Amino acid sequence: ILLYGTLSNTQYKIATDLSFGGTLTQVSAISTSGTGTLAVLINSTPLGGTANSVSSVQSTQNHSTSNTFVATDSISLSFTATASLNNVTVKILYNRT
């Protein structure tokens, strides 16, 4: 997932009304410049574990709690503490059930 441009403290819905369930297991993020914090949410619940610190160095976090979604759920990216955060690439690994 590429979010191009300068990102602010906001949420970006990346999937809605999913047609299958699954488990999100890992989130990686990197930007071209700036910093921020990224939490992935299933509906309004953040994945369990540590949020990603986003910068020009790739950050990867594994998730093993609060990480299961079902059909019809939504997935969002929530950015906070952004400081000149630009051009963020996010990779989410999941297992489909």
C-alpha positions, 0 to 999 in steps of 0.5 A: 500500500503506497500513501503518496504525499504528506500524511497528517494525523488521521485514519485511512480506510484501506478495506471495507466490507471484506468478503472473507475473514483472516488474521493479520500477522505482520505490519511493515512501514517505511517513508521517504522522509519524516516520522510518525506512528502507525497503528492498523485497526480492525474496525476501531480496534488496534492490533495487539502489540507494538505500533510501527514507528514510521521513518526512512528506516523500515519498521516491522512489527509482528501481531498475535493478539486482537488481529482476527477479522471476519467477513464484513469488517473494515481495516484502517491505517491510523497515523499519529505523531506525524512530523513531515511524514511523506510517501509511506509504504505499508505491507501487511501480511495476513492469513486468510481463513 
